Amino acid sequence: MTPAATSPAATPDDRYFRYPPEPARIDPFETTVDEPQYIDTTNSGITYGYLPGSFEDVPDAEYRRLVPTGYTSLMRTQKLAVAREGRLVREWPLVVRRRGDDWWYSHWGGYRVWRLDGGFAPIADPKNDPDSAMAALLSASRPGAALLLYIWVVVDWH
């Protein structure tokens, strides 16, 4: 399944992978939720946002149906910012996690920028430089909107 954000006939319900279960879904571009939100991504799309612990997770086979496998990686990310038309709309602080907190812990780190019209935008130094990530976010949001994501965990997703 490729998110239909690349299709002119996309509806809000088929822009993103259909995870998490309803009613825990938060539109990824929503800016009124104060708590840190998480979004799972692959190279071909993103899930809706969610708050950890806000829903009963689905079995692995169901998750693999909702977030399709393929020649890709699965990345568990935290939403850090939303920009529209080149302007920062909202930022959230990076949640500091420690070894043993839960499955979110990872040394991978790094940033991704997702555009509202679908697809990831390039970042000059995606691994280490929050300033280049923010610049990429603002650039990718013209025209439209974009998300800045921090990568917590990366796993092969085949």
C-alpha positions in Angstrom: 0.0 0.0 0.0 1.4 3.4 -1.0 -0.2 6.3 0.9 -2.6 8.0 -1.4 -1.2 11.5 -0.5 0.5 11.2 -3.9 -2.9 10.7 -5.5 -5.1 13.7 -6.4 -8.1 11.7 -5.3 -6.7 11.1 -1.8 -9.1 11.3 1.1 -8.0 12.0 4.7 -8.5 8.4 5.5 -6.1 7.0 2.9 -3.3 9.5 3.1 -1.6 7.5 5.9 -1.1 3.9 6.9 -4.1 3.0 9.0 -2.3 2.7 12.3 -3.0 3.1 15.2 -6.5 1.8 15.7 -9.3 4.4 16.0 -10.0 6.5 18.1 -6.3 6.8 19.0 -5.4 8.3 15.6 -4.1 11.9 15.5 -3.7 13.7 12.2 0.1 14.0 11.7 -0.3 17.8 10.9 -2.5 18.4 14.0 -1.0 21.1 16.2 -3.4 21.4 19.2 -2.3 18.2 21.0 0.2 19.2 23.7 1.7 15.8 24.5 4.6 14.4 22.4 3.2 12.3 19.5 4.8 9.4 17.7 4.5 8.4 14.0 5.8 5.2 12.4 7.4 5.6 9.0 8.7 3.5 6.1 10.3 4.7 2.9 6.8 4.8 1.3 4.7 6.4 4.0 3.7 7.3 7.5 1.1 6.3 10.0 -1.2 8.6 11.9 0.2 10.2 15.0 -0.5 8.6 18.4 0.3 8.9 22.1 2.1 5.9 23.6 -0.2 3.9 25.9 -3.4 5.5 24.4 -4.6 2.3 22.8 -4.3 -1.5 22.9 -1.7 -2.4 20.3 -2.6 -4.8 17.5 -1.0 -8.2 16.9 2.2 -8.3 14.8 0.4 -9.8 11.7 -2.2 -7.1 11.8 0.5 -4.4 12.2 2.3 -5.8 9.1 -1.0 -5.6 7.2 -1.5 -1.9 8.3 2.1 -0.9 7.8 3.2 -2.9 4.7 6.6 -4.6 4.6 8.8 -4.5 1.6 12.4 -3.5 0.8 12.3 -0.8 3.4 13.0 0.1 7.1 10.5 0.8 9.8 11.3 3.9 11.8 9.6 4.8 15.1 9.7 8.6 15.2 8.6 11.5 17.5 6.9 14.5 15.9 9.0 17.6 16.7 7.5 20.4 14.6 4.9 21.3 12.0 5.5 24.1 9.4 3.2 25.6 6.9 4.1 27.9 4.0 7.6 28.3 5.2 6.6 29.3 8.8 7.0 27.3 12.0 3.5 26.6 13.4 4.3 24.4 16.4 7.3 22.7 18.1 7.4 19.9 20.7 10.4 19.2 22.9 12.4 16.0 22.2 11.5 13.4 24.9 14.7 12.2 26.6 14.7 8.4 26.9 17.1 6.2 28.8 18.2 2.6 28.3 15.5 0.3 29.7 12.7 2.9 29.5 10.8 0.8 26.9 11.1 -0.2 23.2 11.6 3.4 22.1 15.2 3.5 23.4 17.7 3.7 20.6 21.1 5.3 19.8 20.1 5.7 16.2 18.9 9.3 16.3 18.5 11.6 13.3 15.8 13.5 11.6 13.2 13.1 8.7 11.0 15.7 7.1 7.6 14.5 5.6 5.7 16.7 3.2 1.9 17.0 3.3 1.8 16.1 -0.4 3.6 12.9 0.4 7.3 11.9 0.4 10.3 12.8 2.4 12.4 15.9 1.9 16.2 15.8 1.8 18.1 17.1 4.8 21.8 18.3 4.5 22.9 16.4 7.7 19.9 14.2 8.8 21.9 12.4 11.5 23.4 15.1 13.6 22.3 18.6 12.8 18.9 19.9 14.1 19.5 23.3 12.4 19.7 21.7 8.9 16.7 19.6 9.8 14.7 22.7 10.7 15.9 24.5 7.5 14.7 21.5 5.5 11.4 21.5 7.3 10.8 25.2 6.5 11.8 24.7 2.9 9.7 21.6 2.4 6.6 23.4 3.7 6.6 25.9 0.8 4.0 25.4 -0.6 1.9 23.4 1.8 3.0 21.9 5.1 5.7 19.6 6.4 6.6 17.6 9.6 9.9 17.3 11.4 10.4 13.9 12.9 13.1 12.5 15.2 14.0 8.9 14.6 14.1 6.8 17.7 14.3 3.2 16.4 15.1 1.7 12.9 14.4 -1.9 12.0 14.5 -3.8 8.8 10.9 -4.1 7.5 10.8 -7.0 5.0 
